[in-house]
Amino acid sequence: MSDIKELAPDLEEPAFVSWRQVQIEANREEEWQHKLSIWEGLKIYRTAVFWSVVASFCIVQEAYDTLLLGSLFALPAFKEHFGHDAGGTAGHQISASWQAGLQQGANMGSLIGVFLGAFLVDRFGYKYSIIGNLILLAPIIALVTFAPNLGALLAGEILCGIPWGVFSTLAEAYASEICPQSLRGYLTTFVNLCWVLGHFIGAGVLRAANNITGKWSYRMPFAVQWVWIPILVPLLVFAPESPYWFVRKGRLENAEKTVRRIAPAAEQDRVQEIVSSLVRTDHFEREVKAGTSFADCFKGVDRRRTEISCVVWTTQILCGLQFANYSTYFFQQAGLSTIYSFDMTIGLYGAAFIGTCLSWVLLTYFGRRQIWLVGLSALVVGQVLIGVLSVVADKGHIGARWAQAGLMIGWLFTYDMTVGPVAYAIVGETSSTRLRNKTVGLARASYNVFSICFGVLMPYMLNPTKWNWAGKTGFFWAGIGLICLIWAYFRLPELKDRSFLEADIMFTRGVPARKFKTYVIEANADEHVQNDLK
């Protein structure tokens, strides 16, 4: 067999004797990973778990802000300062066009950030890309906190969105690359828990802000975002870089040192086997012509993987998440008081937190595809019921208003137990390792594009001076969610308990989505695939 240097010439001179030795060690690692239990993984990879959690906490800021503006539209002091008198019982309101622009400003900036993040990580790695953007965020928060008018606030939101876009792609990719197979699903879905935490913190801060008078009732919620920067930056200075990143750069010694850091309880032989597994996966993807540019995401086998990642992440928006982001405003338009609206929102995200934690139980016993199909079906039914209750409420049934609010809590609980967190696991496992940053970036960009489009429509749907659909918006989301459900049945594969190499092999062989779960991969299948392609 050829020496590894001939097969992967841009790598440093390795400690391995031959490519055959790499394969033997990688095979042992694959077998060991399949046998590794959750608790053993937590024990051996405890450091990887810690750093994955720390990196994921960057997401809390973006989640906090997405709830912030949608809820500030319901805050009296904010409406009085930035809004206009709509007359009648509506009082001061922010126009639907400004609501749409402000709510989607961060998403517009995030579109830049997701592509910038892919470039930065290729050049500087995950660690320094995240730290740099956290530092950049500090002065931008000052702009939104002290914005004198809606124009300045919009500019600040767009600028904030750029580092948030970087975090949204890198945090998940980082978690998927430093964690073992048995923990990957849990730690990628932890990103969703960070979204819920951001929303929950935002709801609590806004509830407290409702008792403050004057400009600081809405400035204080913006200023709270500074808290995370002095906590995360000093921590991340000591974070390890992804070993996959070092392998892609040909720096095997650095990859081995990183593996020792993220798996301190692993024995020396195991460290060597882990690195061999990373090298073999990278080599296989090179052999099947997996490039590293955005254009490569739409070529050959990777086109299918990009489709799955983009549609899965976009489904989060298309099943009705935008509706939940406007929960406080929706509760008000449904007839609840401002205080009750904020209280219901806190309950909403408390239920979401519990739902995400329960998703880890589901991930242990059920596949990603099964959870996705059942969860999405329940969400579609839930949106229909919200619409029906809205029709009943329009006929004067006061109890239907509270029923809508309760059903919204149940809907978000189901979302954060199924579609919400599982999307992160699917996207983190579907892309090839060489294109992970690009594929995740494109998937997040797709999410942001649809979030902007439907985010612009949401204020018109709910605003009493515009379409005034209120809860009947549920019918709209149910229809789109049904289309996503049909797509998932035919196109979404099952990748639970599969290594990155196994996923590469099945996608390269064109295995149908519904056969991924039962497909048997023979030993050294990567060699057979490479020979078939020659």
TABELZI-V571425 format. One record per run of one state. SS is the DSSP state (A for helix, B for strand, O for the rest). FROM is the first residue (numbers start at 1). TO is the last residue. If there is no record, write none. Layout:
((SS | FROM | TO) (SS | FROM | TO))
This chain:
((O | 1 | 3) (A | 4 | 7) (O | 8 | 18) (A | 19 | 35) (O | 36 | 37) (A | 38 | 44) (O | 45 | 45) (A | 46 | 56) (O | 57 | 58) (A | 59 | 72) (O | 73 | 75) (A | 76 | 82) (O | 83 | 83) (B | 84 | 85) (O | 86 | 91) (B | 92 | 93) (O | 94 | 95) (A | 96 | 145) (O | 146 | 149) (A | 150 | 178) (O | 179 | 180) (A | 181 | 209) (O | 210 | 215) (A | 216 | 236) (O | 237 | 242) (A | 243 | 248) (O | 249 | 251) (A | 252 | 262) (O | 263 | 267) (A | 268 | 287) (O | 288 | 294) (A | 295 | 298) (O | 299 | 299) (A | 300 | 325) (O | 326 | 326) (A | 327 | 333) (O | 334 | 337) (A | 338 | 365) (O | 366 | 367) (A | 368 | 393) (O | 394 | 397) (A | 398 | 415) (O | 416 | 418) (A | 419 | 430) (O | 431 | 435) (A | 436 | 462) (O | 463 | 469) (A | 470 | 491) (O | 492 | 499) (A | 500 | 508) (O | 509 | 512) (A | 513 | 515) (O | 516 | 524) (A | 525 | 533) (O | 534 | 534))
